[in-house]
Amino acid sequence: MTIDVDLVVAGAGGGLIAAIRAAQLGLDVLVVDSDENFRRGNNTSMSTAMVPGPGSRYQAAAGVTDSPRLFLDDVARKTGGTADQRIAAALAHVGAELVEWLADDVGVPIELPTDFSYPGHSVPRVHSIPGRHGSALLSHLLDATDRSDRIDLLVPARLVGVEPGPDGGRTAVLENPAGEREEITTRAVLLATNGYGADTGLVADHLPEIAGIHYHGGEHSRGDAIRIGRALGAATGYLDAYQGHAALSAAAHTLVTWTAVMHGAAVVDAGGTRFGDETAGYSEYAAVLAGRPGGRGWMVFDSRIDGLCRAFGDYQDVLSAGAVRTADDPAELARLIGVPAAALESEIDALAEVAAGTRADRFGRGTATELRAPLHAVEIVPALFHTQGGLLVDEHARVLDTAGEPVPGLYASGGAAAGISGHGAAGYLAGNGLLPALGLAYLAAGHLARSADPTRNLTPEGA
């Protein structure tokens, strides 16, 4: 009995990286996805297309000094040393290669924003694309998939099981919406089905602090990888880890980019008062905002910040939805958004004093700017974007069993695998959702290609 394909990829988001890379290295690939609307409904397409690439040529061109070691130090600092060091090191060292490969071999228009750094990143290293939106990134990946005669795409089809296959390989059991099943023999399977954010029961079990807030991720992220992996003896870890976000527009249901905060915006609650250091991180701030009266608040900024945010497609959607309120002074803005004027004016005045250096911020916010009229505000609600725990993997993205040994023929990436954010929400760094999604997929393809032919040259020139 011969194999049908070299690799089955379950998940047409970040998993497409494995398909493209494996095809480039001479392997035949089948990609399946259970969501017929995956082009706009998976977490890759809903992301801000941000990928850390420490030590890239884009950083060198911009005069930014960075290295995998510096990135690892930032990860350790943000996670309190709780991140999986082996996976963090693997991703830190592949990040620059990944973003340059995306540009050179896939045709993605990579760029490096340098006008600010996201919380926890000590230097600008988060690469993105024009518009800063994952739908454009996914479009480029699909274009590359279409150009390859070694990649087939089967949608909708759900991977429901992985069984032993011929010659030490695997059999992928697929199911269509009518319940009909098909078996595909393969050398290996990559689980790239994201995490479990769409399963309310699993969220309640593992993430009780945010179980009641809005889920803003792919509706097919139901923990399939955990179920399939555990049936094969796989180990799981960091199931309490997640990426939250404190700035989902209540009206537009898209992101008000946290870039606004890093440029000086303030977040106030229904009483018009600030309640923490917004610059600590947008992920952990989701639970903080959820704990305020009414579980929502307002992001307040000025026209300078408004202009800086317009490079983001999500913010353009917020504008188009009419979700931005504008006023000529704090009192008028307070009236428009329904908060006490005295409280809002006091917060804006206090931030101006912090910016001038005449007082310290009571929450320890290290950077602040004076907000100048006209002022703007967007009502925001907290959201769960994706979970960060899952199957334990090694530096090649191979799934590990409970004894720490690789499960033959099984890889995992992105939310299907345990990431590098440690526990809870506070360890999340911007881009540390896409980096494991794309980076582990890239590493999996390379490892599979080497396993099939140990003499294979994995450099782009030799592919």
N, C-alpha and C positions, 0 to 999 in steps of 0.2 A: 504494500500500500504506500503510495507516495503522498507527500504533503500538498495541500492546495496552495498555500502561501507561506512565506517565511515569517510574517508577522501579522497578527490581528491586533488592531488598535481599537479599543472601546472608548469612544469619546472624540468627537470632531471639534475640539477646542484646541488647547495646548497640545493634545496628542497628535495633531497634524504635524508638529515638529518632528516627531519620531518617524512618521510616514515619509515625510520629505527627505529627511536625513538618511533613512534606511534605503529608500529608493535610489538616492544619490550614490549609495555605497553598493548598489547592485542587488538589493533584495526586493522581493515582491510583497506588497502590503495590501491588506484589506482594512479599511476604516469603517466602523459601524457606529451609529448614534441612534439612540431611542427617540430623540426629539426631532420631528420633521421641521421644526422652526429653529434649529440650532444656530442658524446664521445670525439671528438676533436674540436668541434666548439662552445661550450658555454663558458661563461666567467669563470666558475669554472675551466674548463680544461685548459684555457689559462692563469690562474693566476700563481703566484709563491708560492701558497699553504701556505700563511702566515696568522696565526691566533693569535692575542694577547690573552694571558691567564694570566692576572695579579694575582699573588699569587699561581701559580701552583706548584705542587711537583717537576717539572723539574727545576723551578727557585730555589726552596729550596735546591735541590741537587747540584746546581751550585753555591750556596752561594749568589744568587741574592735576595735582599730584595725588595718586590713589594707588592702592594695591589690594590684593586679596587679604593680606594680613590686617590692613586698616579696616576693611569691611567686616572681617571676623571679630575684630575688637568692638565694632559698633553693635554687631549682633549680640555679643556676649554682654555688653553693657545694657542693651535694651531688654534682653531676656533674663538678666540677673544670672547669667552663666548656665541657664537651664536648656538651651537649645542643643539639638543633636549635633555634636561637634563634627562627626564624620561627614554628615550630609552638608552641613554648613560649609565645611572646607571644600568639598567637591563642587558645590555651587559657586563658591567664591572664586575658585580657580577656573571654572568654565564660563563665568559670566561675560568676560570680555570677548572670548572666542565666540560665544553665542551671538552677541549683538552684532559683531562684525560679520559672522556667517549670515545672519538675517539680511544684512545689507548687501553683501557681495554675492551670495548664492541664491537667496530667495527674492531679492529685489525690494526689500522693505526700506522705506526712506527714514532710516534711523537718524535721530538728532538728540542732542544733549542740552536740555535746559540748564542754564547756569545762573539765572537771576535769583535763585533761592535754593535752599536745601530743605527737604522734608524732615519731620521730626525724627531724631535718632541718627540720621546720616550726617557724618562729620564733614563731608564734601559733596558737591554735586556729582552723583554717579547714576542717577535714575534716568536711563535712556528711554525715549518715547518716540512718537511719530507726530507729524503735523495733525492738529486737531485733538491730540491726546485722547483718542477714543479707541477702545478695543474692537469695535465693529470694523474699522479700517484695517487694523492689524489682521483680523480674521479673514478679511477679503483678500489680502495679499497671500496669506497661507493657502487659501482655497484656490487662488490663481495658480500658485506653484503646484498644488495637488493636481489640478486639471492638466497642467503641462506635462505631467509624468505619465508614461504608459505603463509604469510599474505599480501604480496606486489605483485601487478601485474603492469607490465610496458607496456604502449600502445604508440608506436611510429611508424610513425609520426601521431600525432593527436593534433590539436590546440584547446585550450579552447577559445570559441568565446562568451560565455555568461554565466551568473550565474543567475538563476531564483529561485523563491520560490519553496520549496520542501515539502515533507510530514513531519508531526510531527514537524514543525518548522525548518526543515532542508533546504537543498538547492538542486537544480537540476543543474548539470554542463552540459552545451551544448558543445559537442565536434564536430569538423569538420575534416574530412580527406582531403588529397590533391585533391581528386576528387570532393570535395564539399558536400559529403554526411554527414549528421548529425546524432548524437546519443545523447541521454539524459541519464545521470547517476544520480541517486538519492543518496544523501550523507548527513551526518551530517554537514560537513563543507568543504570549499574549501580553499586551501592555494595558493595564487598567488606568484609564485617564478619564474616569467618569465623574470627577470632582468628589466632593465630600457628602455630608448628610444634612445640609442646611434646610432642605425641603421636607425633611421628615420631622414633623413636630414632636413625635415621641422620642426620637433620639436626641433632639435639641433639648427637650425637657429633662432628659436623663443626664446629659453631659454638660449642658450650658444653662443651668437654671436661672442665672442672673439676667439673661437676656431672652428667656424663653417666650416672653410675651410681646416682644417688639417685632416690627415689620421685617420680613425676610425679603431681601433684594438680591436674589440670585437665580440661577437656573432651576426651573421647577422639576427637572429630572435628576437633581442632585439628592438622591434618596438613600445613599449609603450602600449602593450595589457592590462597590469594591470591597468594603468591609465584610459583607456577607459572603461574597465569592472567595475572598482570601481566607477567611476563618474556616470555611469548609475544606480548605486545602492545608490547614494547620498553620496559617500565617499568624504572626504576632501583630498587635496593634499598639499604638502609643499616642500620647498627647491629645487624647480625645476631648479634652477640656479646652483646647486652643481654638481661637477663631479670630477672624477679622471683622470687627464692627466698624461702623461709620456714624459719626454724629451729625452729618450734614446732608441728609437727604431732603430735598425740597418737598415740603408737605403738599404743595399745589402741583408741582411738575412731576414728582416722583422720579427725578433724576438728581444727580449730585450737584450740590453747590461746592465746588472744589475747595479742599482745605488749603489750597494755595492762598485763598483769601486771608485765612488766619495767619499764615506765615508771612504775609505782607502787612499784617497789622489789624485785621478784623477782630472784632470782639464777639463773644457768644453770651447772650443774656437769656434768662428764663422769663416766665410769664409775669414775674414781678419787676422786670426791667433790670435785674442785677446779674453780674457775673458770678460764677460759682466754682471757678477753678482755673488752672493754668491750661489754656486751650492749646498751647504749643507742645504740650507733653506728647500728644499723639491723637489722631482722630479715631483710632480703633478703640482704645480704652475709654475715650470720652463718650462713646455710645452708651455704655452702661451708666455713666455719670449723668448724662442728659436724661436717660430713661428714669432716673431716680428723682428728677425735679417735678414740681407740681404740674400735672397734666402730661408729663412725659414728652415735652417739646419745648422749643425755645426759638430764638431769633439770632441770625448772624447779621451783625451790623458793620458796615464798612462805608468807604467814601468813593468818590468817582475815580481817584487814582487806582484804587484796588479793583474797582469794576473794570477799568481798562486793562489791567494786568490779567484778569481772569478770562477775558474774551478769547484767548487762544485755545480754551478748552471747549470741545463740542458739547459736553454736558452743561456747562454754564450757558452756552448759547441756547440750549433747550429751555433752561430756566428762564432766560430772558423772553424767549418766544412764547412761553406759557403765561407771561404776565405776572410771574411770581415775585418780581422785585418791586418793592415799595420805595418811593423816593420822596424826600422832604427837604426843605431849605434850612431846617434847624432841628436840634434834638427834640424840642417840645412838639413840633409838628409831626416828627417821625413817631414819637411816643403815642400821639393821638391816633395815627394811622394804624399802628400795630397793636394798640390796646394795652399798653403798659404804662405804669406811673411815670409821668414826665420827670419828676424830681430824681427818681432812682436812675433813669437812663442818662440824664444830664450829669449826674454825679459820676457815673461810670466813665463817660466820655471825657470828662474833665480829669479824672484820675489817670486815665491812660495817657493823656497829654502830658501830665506831670511826670509819669514814668518815662515817657519818651524824652522829656527834657532833662531827665536825671535829677529832678528835685525831690523825688520820693521813690521808694521801692514798691513794687507791686505786692499786694497783700497775699497773692497766691504764688509768688515766686516766678512769675512770667519774666523771662530774661530779655525779651525784645518787645518793643511796643512802638507805635507811631501815633502821631496826632491825627485824629480823624477830623477832616475839614468838610464843611458843608459845600455842596449838597450831600446829604447822607442817604444811604440805601439800607434796606433790610429784607431778608428772606426768612420766612418761617421754616424751621427745620425740625425733623424728627429723627430719632436714632434708628439704625437698621443693622441687621446681621447680613453681611455680604457673603461670606463663605467660611466653612470650618477649616481648621488648620491641622487637624489630627487625622490619623488613618493607619494604613498598613506601614509597618516598619520596613525600611529599605536600606540597602548599603550604598556605597559610593558609585555603583554602577546602575542604581535604580532597581536592583533585584529585590524582590520581596523576600523577607526573612521569616523563618518559622520561629516557634517559641524557644527553640534552642539556639537561635542566632545564625542558623544555616540558611543559605538561599533555597527558596522553593523552586525546583527546576522549571524553566520555561515561563516564569511569571515575573513581570515588571510592574511598577506602579509609579505614577507621577502626579504632580499637582495635588489637589484636595483629596485624591484617593490615597495618597501617601502621607505619612507624618512629615510635617514641614520643619521649618527652622525658627519658629516663633515662640518656642518654649511653651509655657502653660498660660491659659487665660487669653486676654486680649492685649495686655500691655506690652508684650514682646514683639508685636507686629511692627515691621518696618515697611514703608512704602515700597511696593514692588516685590515684596516677599510672598505674594500669591502667584504672580506670573513667573518669577524666577524658578521656583520648584516645578511649575507646570511646564514651562518650556525647557528649562535646564535638565531636569530629570528625564524628560522625553528624549532630548538630544543625547544624553549619556546612555540611555537604554539602547537606542539605535546603534550607537557606536560599539557598545559591548556585544550586542547580538551579531553585528557584522564581524567583529573579531573572533567570536566563538565559531562562526561558520567558516571563517578563513583567517587563521592567526597571522598570515603574512600580509593581510590587507592593509593598505596605507589609508589611514583615516583623515589625512589632511585634505582640505578642499581640492588642492591641486592634483591629488592622487585619486580622487574619487571617481 
